[in-house]
Amino acid sequence: MAMSIDSFMMNNVKSLSHKLQRDEAGGILVNYDIQGGSAAFVNLKVIQTQIFVSAHGTDKSDHEKTHEICSLTCAFDFFMEQFNQLYNQDGNLVIPFRLVSTFTSIAYGSTRGVLYTKMLGTPLGNFSMPLLDLQKLPREDQIILKESFIH
């Protein structure tokens, strides 16, 4: 597996922290928008899983307004030695859900660690992304259509 941080952006958290809503203990309330996806690099026999995270806080005086704190995109390349066994009769890639679950778990957990490390030394240094409940992932094979292959 290879990992890359495709992008990272963090606003000035110290100047933002006084504007953000806090919980009873005084901690900043953070909301996360987390998305993921997969791509197939067929010539390299690689399945890539990407995780995109955007963290934002709610304005303490205007609860309709949010402030973006940071965003992070990580890509994880999983080399598949038996890549050819994943093709179906239509030429699409079919990734068994257990493999999808494993890739997602590795990618998500690693992204949590990267984000946590990037936030150290800021007012959000003790925050981390929520844990991923693998039981809530779709329990079906993922199909990557041949039209979307990256050669």
Summary of the structure (lengths in Angstrom):
residues: 151
radius of gyration: 18.4
end to end distance: 19.0
largest distance: 57.7
contacts: 398
relative contact order: 0.24
helix: 27%
strand: 39%
